[in-house]
Amino acid sequence: MKTRVAMMFGGKTVEHEVSVISGIQALKAMDTDKYEVIPVYMTKENDMYIGSDVGDIKAYRDIPALLKRSQRVIMVNEDGRVKLVPYPHKTFGGTKPVEIDVAFPVVHGTNVEDGALQGYLKTVGIPYVGPDVTASAISMDKAITKAVLKEAGVPVLDANVYTMADYEDPEGIADDIEKTIGYPVIIKPVNLGSSVGIGIAKSRGELIDAIDDAFRYAARVMAEHAISKLREINCAVLGDENRAEASECEEPLTSGEILSYEDKYVNGGGKKGGAKGGGSKGAGMANLSRKIPADLSQEKREEIRELAVKAFKALGCCGVSRIDFMIDEEEDKLYFNEINPIPGSLSFYLWEPVGVPYKELLDRMIELAMKRTRVEESLTFTFDTNILANANI
């Protein structure tokens, strides 16, 4: 009997469209001899829909029309089995509930990748692929990630964090940054990915603009020194906090000083890289211009791969995550930049060069999810007491 997998994508996030691409990519690569895959589209209001066209990327050219011919569902746990139940309920006719064995969130950004969706799935009681609630929340918060990894001995750049209360005086933020960091400086939303809201400032005017832009997307913003002579190197990790292995390394090729949203998803890259699946618009992160393998010495490659595994384990991740590093070529120093707990395209293009095809990658991610569930089921979370028998308020 095939395992039923709910492949979930979309959601209330600025990375909604990217998630749709990543999710349908994964859907098409699944082993259909082993799995029955039900695509589940989450709208920008986080409503869930299933239907015959939900797994067709062309259907998303007209999302309102897609929703009209699809069925909204909610997750319901009945006697330990989770079902996708049509909502609102129809007494006669309509779609029947669909029982699922495991959820596979291929989601990016706030409200979905940051522990929110993982918490919902855990509460419903369905095994799910990828990092758990804690790892997701920590990994999506760049400031907390830095604190955890600094304690674990992973090299990170120091940073200042500012809140909405600080933003009441943006000139004051600028004064503080000029005093403690100086120029050039990079400004980032604390909890977003895909380069959204990120800017480099080399002057006061650019700094104020970057602060304003970052606060459009997040309630907390981070400032750190911008490395002038920078190389970005990415490496993915597969496993869990007990055992993990590193992929091949890549060097993204940017059109500017930082890897922008357009570089990643819009510009039709893939012309300079060696990844399969690149070179056509709408291919997600597989579309990015990149060099695989990155042009590194064997010693530097192994240093990056070892640090990637160390960071992944320290953050308690599970499944596949991508860790992005920075090399300061002037100082010849390597720094952790950020982790993508559920990366675009699930970084499949970094695994194929080390002998792990996409189908196998997805299979191993599901196995890790089921392993985590078996471990959790062996633990004690409740016990019987008589405290309520004598309670009196």
Residue, then its C-alpha position, 0 to 999 in steps of 0.5 A: m500500500k502506498t504512503r499518502v503524502a500531502m505536498m503542501f506549498g504556498g501560504k501567507t508569505v512574501e515567498h508564496e510564488v516561490s513556494v508554489i514552484s518549489g512544491i510542484q517541482a518536488l511533486k513531479a519528482m516523487d517516486t509514484d511507485k512508493y507514494e500517492v501524492i496529494p498536492v495541497y495549495m495554501t492561499k495567501e490567507n492560508d486556506m488549503y485547497i486540493g483538486s485535479d489542477v492544484g499540481d499543474i503550474k500552468a493553473y497558477r496563471d489564474i489563481p481565482a479560477l483555479l480555486k473555483r474548480s478546486q475544493r477547500v479542505i481542513m485537516v481533521n484527526e479522527d481516531g489517530r488518522v488525519k484527513l483532509v476534510p472538505y470545508p464547509h461540509k456538504t451533507f450530500g455530494g461533494t468531495k470525500p475526505v482524503e486520508i493522509d499519512v505524512a505532510f510534506p511542507v515545501v514552504h518558504g518565509t514567515n508564517v509557514e517556514d518559521g515554525a507556525l505551520q510546523g506547530y499546526l501540523k504537530t498539533v493536528g498530529i500528522p508526521y511532517v517532513g523538515p525541521d520541527v517547530t523549534a528548529s524552524a523558529i530559530s533558523m528563521d530568526k537570523a539574530i537568534t541563529k547567530a547567537v546559537l551558532k556563536e555559542a557552538g563555535v561557528p564563525v558569524l559576523d556581529a550584528n545590531v538588532y533594532t525593533m519597531a520601537d527603535y524605528e520611531d527614530p530612524e535617524g537614531i538607528a542610523d546614528d547608532i549604526e554609523k557609530t558601531i558598524g560604519y560603512p558599508v553596512i548591510i540591512k536585513p529583516v531578521n526573519l525573511g529569506s529570498s533576499v527580500g528587504i535586504g540592502i547595502a548602504k554606503s552613505r547616510g541616505e542609502l542607510i535610511d532608505a535601507i532601514d525603511d525598506a527592511f521595516r516594510y517586511a519585518a518588525r525586527v531588523m538587523a545591521e551588520h558589516a558588509i564585506s567589500k570583497l565577498r564570495e558567497i558559497n552555499c552548501a546543503v545538509l541532509g539528515d537530523e541532529n544525530r546524523a547529517e551529511a553535506s552536499e556539493c558546494e555552489e557559488p551563486l553568480t550575482s548581478g550586483e553586490i548581493l544575491s537579489y530576489e531577481d537573481k534567484y527567481v526572475n532573471g532566467g539564470g542557469k546559463k553559467g551553472g552546471a545544475k540540471g533543471g536550470g535555464s528556464k524561467g519559473a524553475g525556482m532556485a534551480n534557475l539561478s546562475r551558479k557555479i557547481p562545484a564552487d571553485l574552491s581548494q579541497e581544504k576550503r571545500e571540506e571546511i565549508r562542508e564540515l561547518a555546514v553540518k555543524a551548524f545544521k546539527a547545532l540548530g536541530c534541523c531535520g530533512v534538507s536545509r541550505i547553509d549560506f557562507m561568506i568568504d571575506e577575500e581581503e581577510d581570508k576569513l569564512y563566516f556563516n551567513e544564514i540558513n534556509p531551513i526549507p530551501g528553494s527547490l529543496s536544493f536538489y541541484l546540490w545533491e545530484p553532483v554527489g550521487v543523490p538524485y532528487k527522487e532519492l532525496l525526497d524519499r530520505m526526507i520522508e524517512l527522516a520525518m517518520k523516524r522523528t515520529r517514531v522517536e516522539e511516540s516512544l517518549t512520555f508527554t502525559f501522565d495520569t494524576n488525581i489533581l483535578a479530583n480535588a480542584n476547587i477554584 
